[in-house]
Amino acid sequence: MKGTRSRQPDITPDLLLRAYSIGLFPMADSADDPELFWVEPELRGIIPLDNFHISKSLAKTMRRAPFDIRYDTAFEEVIEGCAAPAPDRPTTWINAKIRSLYATLHGMGHAHSVEAWQGEELVGGLYGVSLGSAFFGESMFSRRTDASKICLVHLVERLRTRGFTLLDTQFTTEHLKSFGAIDVPKSRYEKMLARAIASPHLKF
């Protein structure tokens, strides 16, 4: 993981929002580690909202509407799903402090979830932080094929509709690159972030 890293044991919700506004975000070494540290990547992952694309197979799946998509109805359950071990992710960086902080941000209107449901079963989702016209994606999980991917598509549609200008993914992965994610240098990212933060806080 490239970028600035510094320990910070006492992070409050207000401090967390200020950190996002200058390009920092917190992580933990593991779910069992009570401490957090700030991360500031030299290369920042973003998904340009005007260059988002999906595969033909995913578009076909979405036309079948296999999931009921909801917003902010089960925020803490989404974090729990993201923190749970999975075959491709045996460990997680989401510890108890992160769960508590982001639950508080949710109550403040600055953290949100996109959820995929089958009946009354939560089968996938993602969560992140909104500030100004920026949305900072944090994590996603899937218990059914394509559930998290479909949540991401709905997130982008919602951000576009509501006037958001920046979708921050923190880092890029091959999975995110398939949707159009790119790496931008820290200097360029800081300018994009400053413009987004200067915007009035948008309703998610």
N, C-alpha and C positions, 0 to 999 in steps of 0.2 A: 504494500500500500504506500504509494508515494504521496508526499505532502507533509505539511507541518503537523506536528502532533504534540499536545501538551496536556498533562493531567489536570483535572478540575473536579475535585470532590463535591463541591457545593454549587450545584446549578439550580437556579430557580426558574420558573416559567418565564418571567420577564427577561432574565438574563439569556435564556434560550432563544427568545425571539430576537433580542439584540444581536446574538451570535449569528443567527440566520441572515440578518440584514447586512452583515459584513462578510458572509461567505464561509462561516464555520458551522459545523454540525457535530454532535456528540456520538460517541460509540463506546462500547465496553469490550474488553478482551474476550469475555464469555458471559453467558447468562448467570454464572455463579460469582462473577467478579463484581463487587459492589461499587467500584470506582468507574468513573467515566473519563474520557479524554476527548479533547477537541481535535477535529480533523479539518485540514484545509488543503485539498488536493492541488497539485501543480497543474494537472489536466482535469477539467471538470466535465462530467457527463451531462449532456442535455438532450432533449428531444425537441427539435424545432417544430413548433406547432403547425407551421405551414408546409412541413415536409414529412409528416407522419404517414406511414403506409402499412398496409397489412397484406398478408398473402391471400391468394385466391382461395386456398383451402379454409383459412380462418373466416374469410368473408362468407363462404358457403355455410360454415358452421353457424355464424351469427344470424344468417337468414332463418335458420331453424329456431332461433331464440330458445336455446336449451336452459337458460337460467333467468330467474327474476332478478333484475339489477336494482339494488336499493342503495341509498346514500345516508350515511350517518345514523343508521338504526341499530348498529351493533359494533360501535367503535372499539370497545375494549376486547370484544370477542375476536375482532380482526387482528389486533395486536397479539392476542394469545395464539391465533393461528399462525401468524408470522414467526412467533418465537418458538413454536413447537418443532421438534426434530422432524426431518423428512428424509427420504432415501437419498436425495441429492444435496441435503444440507443437514448433516448429523449434529452440528452445533450451531449456535446462534449468538449474536452480540447483543440481543435484546434482554436486558436484565430488569430487575424489579424497579430500579430508579427510572429507567427509560419508560417503562409502562406507566408509572405514576406521573411523570412529567407530561407525557403526551396525552394522558387522560385529562389532566388539568387544562392543557392547551385546547383540547376538544371542547371542554366546558366554556372556554373563553372565546370559542368561535374561530380558532386558528389551526385546528387539526381536524382532519376529515377522513372518512372511509368510503370506499366504493366496495359493494358487497355483491357476491353472486350467491343466490339462494335456489335450492330445489325444494319446493314446499317450505317447510319450516326448518330446513337444515342449511346452515351456512357452509358452502362448499368451496369458497375461494374469496379473495379480496385483496385490497391494498389500502395503505394509509399514507398520509403525508401532511405537510404543514403549508398553510396559505398565508401569505404576507404581501400586502400591496397587490400587484398583478402577477406575483410569482407563486408557483406551487412546487414544493420540494418533496419529491417522492421518497419515501423511507423504505418500505419493504412490501412484499406481496407473498401470497401463498395460494396453493391450489390443492384441492382434494378431489377434483374431477378434471378430466382432460380439458384444457383450454380455459378453465375458469378464470385464472388470473389474467390471461391474455385478453379475454373479453372485458374484464374490469378495466384494463388499461385503455382499451379502445373507447369505452364509455367515459373514462376520465378525460381523455383528450377531447372528445366531443363536448363534454361539459365545459372544459376550460375555454375552448374556442368560443362557444356560445356566450359565455359570461365575460369575455374580453380579456382573459389572462394572456400574458405575453411571454412568460418563461416557465418551462417545465424542466426542472432540475432533477437529474437522476443520480447525482453525486459521482458515480462511476459509470462506465459503459461495460456491458457484457455482450457476448455474441448474440444472446437472446434479445437484448435491447437494441442492438445494432440492426437486427432484422426489421425493427419498426422505424428505423431512421435515426437512432441515437448517434451522436457524434461527440468527440472530445474537443473541448475548446481550451486554449491557454488561460491561465489564471487572470492575466491582465484583461483579456477580452471578456471573460466571464464577469469580472468585477464591474465593467461598464454596463453589461446587460443587466446585472443585478441592481445596480444603482438606479437605472431607469425604471425597473419594475418596482422597486421599493418606494420610489418617489410617487408612484401612482396611489390614488386612494385605495384603501383596502376593499377588494372586490368580494361580493357575496359568492360563496361556493354553492 
